[in-house]
Amino acid sequence: MRFRRLDLGDDAALAEAYAVECAATARARPGWVPLGEAARVAAWRAEGGWTRRLVGAVEADRLVGLGAGQVAADTPDTCWVAVSVLPEEQHHGVGSALVRAVEAEAPAGVRRFVASAYRPTAEALDRLVQGFATPLGYAQATTETVVELDLHRSVLPTAPAAPGYTVATFVDGVPDRLRAQVGELMGLVDAEAPHGDLGWEPTPVSPEQYAAEVGLWRAQGRTVIESLAQDGRGDVVAWTCLLVAADQARPAQVEGTVVRAEHRGRGLGRAVKVASLRTAQAHGGATRVRTSSDDANVWMRSINDGLGFVPVESEVLLQTSGASPAVVLPA
């Protein structure tokens, strides 16, 4: 078996990579519905402040495994690692070798590697961590629970804004005048919610980055639903985003929900979430909605429970640290 870089401009190579990723993910996550091939390839090729590198495991001229490394410009010390191996090739060391290959391909400034994985149960995740991640030096940083709402059957409550606030919903992008404030809130989603040992810091999203992200989602055929709360001065103090996929069989995904610290305790997180869900219901493009939150985030879990979300999967986030290995792969 040999390992090589995959050219992000090579349509045939990315088609093979997509097939491997889909086969591996479907095995690990029963009932999972993928993005379409064109949408997935668009994500791999998108710039938007990310450096992406793909590595393939090749056996007899056939791609049997895929490794991906992603580094964001605003967190240049952290590389996200993901690996996929065809089901029939698993448990033979291919995944472990791909992890090391992705680490080797990371930019020189990377000092930490982070990964996430989903399984139907927490017990299945424990087996993955103990049997695969721990021997590679990855430790559990935190866990999350994925929950799902049956949007067609749900009778969503009304959730009026607290006195002194207004809630508005926008489809496929907020107005230009609000993008800087929305970008600040987007940069707080991970930093201000419980996140275990990950140590996230605020990473504001510029208006240009915001436009690029919404542009990618639209190019993928998704509908972008954002609801936000404004105070009496017109400042954006709460935000949520819901992505409705082009394929109705794929659950819509909550990208994030956040309320500025000084405005919490007024039901604004619930208000913006309900507003986005009601808009998605009226849109009609989604039958289910999924979201996840850290298992220590009792506030968001309470909101989701109250709206009728039910657990469907478990997620673990893992991390390790150390300089990138000095290994060079063939192109």
N, C-alpha and C positions, 0 to 999 in steps of 0.2 A: 504494500500500500504506500502511496505517496501523497504528499500534501502540497497544495499550490494555491497561490492567490487567484481569486476570481476577478475578472475584469468587469467592473460595473457598467461598462458600455457594451458588453457582449450579451445580446438578447438570448442566445441559445444557452449560455452558461447560467444566466439568471433563471431561465425557465426550468433547468435542471435543479437549481438551488431551491426554487419555489416548490417543486414536486417533493424534494427530500424533506423540506420543512413541514409541508402539509402532512405527509405520511407519518412523520415522527410525532407531530403535535396531536393528530387524530388518535394515535395509539395512547398517548399519555392523558388526553383530555376527552373522554367519550362525549359525543354530542357537540364537540367544537365545530364551529362554522368559520371557515377562513375568509379573509379578504380575497377578492378576485386577484388573479395573477397580475394584471396591469396595475392594480392599486398597490400591491405589495412591491412590485418592481419600482414604482414611483417613489415609494418610501425609501427604498435602498438608495436610490439615486438622488434624492433630495439633499440639498445642502443645508440651508437654514441654520447655520451655526454648528453643524455636526460633522465630524470626520468619521467615515464608515469604511471598514475593511472586511472583506469576506474571504474565508479560506475554505477550500474544498478538500475532502478526503476522497481519493480516487483509487479504485481497484479495477484493474483490467479495463481502463478507459471509461469506467462508469462511476459517476458521482454517487457515493454512498453516505457521505456525511458533510455537514455544513457548519462552519463556525463563523460567528459575526462579532466584531468589536466596534463599539461606538463611543466616541469621546465628544462631549459638548464643549464648545468654546468657553462657556462660563464656568466649567468645572474641568479644566485641562489635566488635573491630577487623577481623574477617575475614568476608568474604562468599563463600560457595560459589556458583559460577555454572554453570548448565547450559543448553544450548540444543538444540532439536530442530527440524528443518525437514523437511517432506514431501519424499521423494526427488525428485519431479518439479520441485520449486521450489528445489533446491539449486544452488549455484554462481552465484547471482544477487545475492549480497550480503545476503540475508535473515538468515543466521546472524550475520554481523558486526554488523548493525543491532540484532539482538536482544541481543547481548552488551552493546552500549552502552546499550540500554534498561534491561537488568537492573542495570547499574552505576549508572544514574541513579536507579533506584528504591531503592537500598540506603540503610539508615539513615545519618544524618549522621556517626556515629562510626566508620564503616567506613574503614579505611586500606589494606586489602589484599584483593585478589580472587584466589580459588583455584578451579581447575577440574580435572576429571579426564576422561580419555577412554580408551576401550578400542578396540582393533583386533585383527584376527587375527594380525598380525605386527608386529615392531618397525619394519620398513621402512614399513608403512602408517602407523604412528604418526609416523614422521619426516616423511612427506609432509604429514600433518595439521598438525604443529607448524610446519613451514616455510611452508606455503601458507595457513594460517588463523590460528594462534595468534600467531606472531611478528609479523605485521603489526598485530595488535591490542595489541601491547606485552606479551604473556604470554611468559614464559621457562620452560623446563623446570626444575622443582625436583627431581624424582627420577623413577625408573621402577620399576615392579613387574611381576612375572610372575604371571599367573593360572594356577593348576594345578587339576587335577581328579582325583578318585579314583572308580573304578567300585566302588561300595559293594557291589553284589550279588555281584561276582566276587572281591572282595578277601578274603583270609584274613588277618585282622588279628592281629598278635602279641599276646601278653600283655605288659603293661607294669606290673609291680608297682611300688608306691611304694618309694622308697628307705627304708632303715631310719630309724625315727623320724618317718615321715610316713604319713598315710592319705589315700586318694583317695575322694571320694564324688561321685555324680552326682545331679542334681535335674532334674525335668521341670516346665516351666512355672513357674519361680520358686524361688529358694533360700529357706530359712526366714528369718523376720524377723530373727533374732538374728545372721545372717551378712551382712545386706544392706549395712551400713555398710562392712565390710571388703571385700566384693566390689566395692562402688562405688569404693573407693580403687584397687583393681587395675584396674577398667575405665578409670579416668582415667589410667592409666600406659601403656596399650596403644600409643598413638601416640607418646607422649613418650619412652619408653625403648627403642623399636625404632629402627633406622636409618630416617631420613626425609629424607635429602638436605638441601636448603636450606630446608625448611619451618619449622623452628624451633618445633615443638610443645612446649608446656609441660604438666605434669600438670593434668588437669581432673577432679577427683573427682566421682563421681555420688552424689547424696544418696539415702537410702532412698526418698524420695518420687519422685525422678526415675527411680530403678530401677523402682519399681512402675508408673509411667506408661509406661515403655518396654516392659516385659513385657506390660502391658495392651494396648498398641498391637499388638504382635506377635500376641497371642492373638486380638484383634479381626480381624486379617488372616487368621486361620485357620492360623497357623503354630504349630508345636510348638517350644518353647524347651528345649534340652538344654544344661545347664551342668555341667561337671565342675570340681572344685576340689581342691586339696591343702591339708591342714592339718598344721602341725607338732605337736610333742608338747604344746604349750600350748593347742592348739586354734585358733591363729591361721591365717587363710587366707593362704597364701603363693604359690599358683598358681591360675590360673583360665582357663577357655576357655568359649566359647559357640558353639553350633551351632544354626542355625535351619532347621527342616524345613518346606518350603512345603506349602500345601494341595494344590497340583498336583504329582503325582509326577513329571511331566515336567520340572519346574523343579529344578535342582540345589539341594540343601541348601547353606547358606552358613555358613562359619566367620566369626563376627563379630570374633573376636580371641582371642589367647592371650598370656598374660604370666606371668612368674615374678618375684617380688621379687629384687632384685639379690643380696642376701646369701644366697639359697637356690639360686642357679643352679649348674650343673655337677653336679647330682644326678639328671638325667633327669626332672625334674618336669613340664617342658613336654610332653615326649613322653607321659608317663604320663596327664596329664589329657586330652590330645588323643585318645589311643587309647581312653580310657574313654568319651568322648563319641561317638566313631565306633562303638564296639561297641554303645552304647545306641541309636544311630540305626539300626544294622543290625537290632537286635531290634525296633525300632519298626515298621520296614517301610515307612515313608512316603517314603523317598528312595532313588533308584537311583544317584545321583551326588552327590558333595560337591565344592564349589569353595572355594578360598581364594586369597589373594594375599599376597605379602610383598615388601618392598623388595628390589631386586636386590642391595643390599649386606648384607642380613640372612642371612649364610651359615649361621647356627645354625638358624633356622626352615626355611630351604630344605633343609638336611640332614635334618631331621626329616621333612619332607614327602616328600623323595625316598625315604627309607628305608621309608616307609609305602606307597609305590606311586603317589603323585600324579604326574601328567604335565602338561607345559605345554600350555595351550590358547589363551591370549590374552596380549597385552601391554597394559599400562596406563601412561599418563603422567600425572603431576601437574604442573600449571602454576600460576604465580602472577605477579601484577603488583602494583604498589603505587601509591597516589595517592588523594586524596580523591574521594568520589563526585561525578560531574558534576552540575551544577545544571540538570537538565532535568525538566520536569513532564509526565507523560503524562495523557491524558484517562482518566477512569474508565470 
